[in-house]
Amino acid sequence: MAAITNALRQVEADYIGYRRTWRGRIISTFLNPVLFLAGMGFALGSMVDRGAGDAQLPIPFITFVATGLLAANAMQVGFGEGAWPIMAGIKWRKTFDAVLVTPLTVADLINGLLLWGAIHLAFALGVFALIAVLFGAIEPLPALLALFPAVLGGLAFQAVATAITSRLEDETGLTTMMRFGIVPMFLFSGTFFPISQLPDWLEPVAIATPLFHAVDLVRKLALPGVGEGVVTTIPMWVHVAYLVVMTAAGWLLAIRFLERRLKK
Amino acid sequence: MSQPLVKATGLTKKFDDFVAVDGIDFEIRPGEAFGFLGPNGAGKTSTMKMITTVSPITAGEMTVFDLDPRTDGATIRSRLGVVPQENNLDEELTVEENLYVYGRYHDLPKPVIRQRIEDLLAFAQLEEKRAAKVESLSGGMKRRLVIARALINQPDLVILDEPTTGLDPQARHVLWDRLYRLKQEGSTLVITTHYMDEAEQLCDRLVVMDKGKIVAEGSPQELIENYSTREVVELRFAPGQSQAGVEALDGLAKRMEALADRVLLYTDDAEHLIDEIHERDIVFDQRLTRRSSLEDVFLHLTGRRLID
């Protein structure tokens, strides 16, 4: 039972830290996604919806983008949570060293960080979903339903980012992951257009990315009955399995790598 | 005599091929201030990390509170207070929040933590800074906060890894005063340092470490008596003159150490030695007579100075 108590202690510490720092993160967590939704959804959407060529969506473009951004936002929040704070804890502020001379173990620390990550994701994505509902982009109930896969997707990114960051010497690796991982996925994994629009050879690449699975799953739940052209025919359990395996692998590796890094 | 809080035999730590701690034996008894004195890289911090169960033991045996660090890490850590070499405070939180969070990590009830925060803020002389963010504190204040944080669980053993390194002299004295108070109140302290004066002021007993080994053990006074003389005469020569000076001084003192910038002469009777120097007409720039310190013990034992 100590494991649960200890993880909750870490959650409490993260919450106290969050109370002090949430203002500084407001732009990346809340404002940017909403700006994307407004810019892409309304502005670009008004053109798309008037019809351009033969690639017409059966739903308003803003609905398409809002559901995509819910998952993409989860990716960014999750990655952010698993990257910079981890580097700070290991190297910049060395706060993890301080935690590990209390009764907490590395596993307790990671469990707490991920548990807090899930709470933080639920909150951040909840706010975004609420705004999307107010914009009329998604219906309230489907939006609520879509929160679950979005949080799962975000957690998968957080867990893997935590594991990788635990092995990085410095922050250049984080910027590299951002540039060559997060940004391309943001653009090409189905957030802004169906992956069927990609060149044939790129489509399987997109399907292999975790963000695609989060995006497709979010849409299948938030837009029930929506057909091909918006979502793929891949069964939902495949998406869930992909994201659960990714979360579990990231979680276990994070414990292992951090143990190796800090308990030498 | 009561059971030692820490007991180590043949304690060894290796990193790949590098031997950081090379089979050391020591015992830390309740109520004493025990020091690990040695230069950087002597193995002091590695030893501390094994006691705090952060670093796995490579070989040898150690018990902390009669428990095995390999299997009882969490229980051991719950009874330890740890002041690491580098301040690892949460800079974004306030002074009070740093203490509170640490109390929670130790699973203390909130009312208990609140009471202890009051006591510790008074102890660390940080009452007026309670609501200040840590990043705004001075180096000395941060150090005192780290010490206060280490005391939140009322530890049976407080481990201080180079508590005053990097502080200005005034801040060091304030800190020593606090540590001295802890000692008076009966806390058991383990202190690593490469400062002689710190070890002499605070430690009841200490070991001198060099290259992973313990080279001497005792109270500061015993060590000076055993490994040095009562007094030291330091001579400084004009540039280019010291080689000739060293030759001329040959045989005068019990022992002589020629350093880069000065020559140390070890004697039990400085006045007599100075007379003899004058008789030999040895020309030097400056002369200083002082009592022997742990620095001299270290120099004698290892042939090197503590801080180069």
Interface residues (C-beta under 8 A of the other chain):
Chain A: A2 T5 N6 R9 Q10 E12 A13 I16 G17 R20 T21 R93 K94 T95 D97 A98 V99 L100 V101 T102 P103 L104 T105 L262 K263 K264
Chain B: F15 T52 V54 S55 P56 G73 A74 T75 R77 S78 L80 V82 P84 E86 N88 L89 D90 E91 E92 L93 T94 E97 Y100 V101 Y102 R104 Y105 H106 D107 K133 R149 N153
